[in-house]
Amino acid sequence: MITASLKNHRISPRKVRLVADMVRGKKVAVAKAILANASKKARHPIAALIDSAVANASHNHKIDQASLVVKEIRVDQGYTLKRSIPMSRGSAFPMKKRTSHIAITLAPLAEARSKEKAERAKKVETKK
């Protein structure tokens, strides 16, 4: 499995998960096309992260980009910056600026499909 991660990116995890859900389970080329046409701010770090994971695959494992699938993309909450906005009469309103930890895992297409089949078989066996 090929991984890449990004820590403490200054976009809320809730917003990043919207974009992550669009590319989860897709081939790398399809995921890049989806991200190129998405209108969300979080598409840039996810696209860069996919490029980084593809570079890891080609350099470290000698795997071609055409045979890779986005197996897992996980978005967790990072630390929260606590700030305040001045309000009337000398009061302040608290504001939370959230950060995200993004981790992506790529897998070769054949390996991803065989694991999916095994998981489906387990589900069928447990139902019986």
Buried (B, 14 or more C-beta within 10 A) or exposed (E): EBBBBBEEBEBBBEBBBEBBEBBBBBBBEEBBEBBEEBEBEBBBBBBBBBBBBBEBBBEEEEBEBEBBBBBBBEBBEBEEEEEEEEEEEEEEEEEEEBBBBBBBBBBBBEEBEEEEEEEEEEEEEEEE
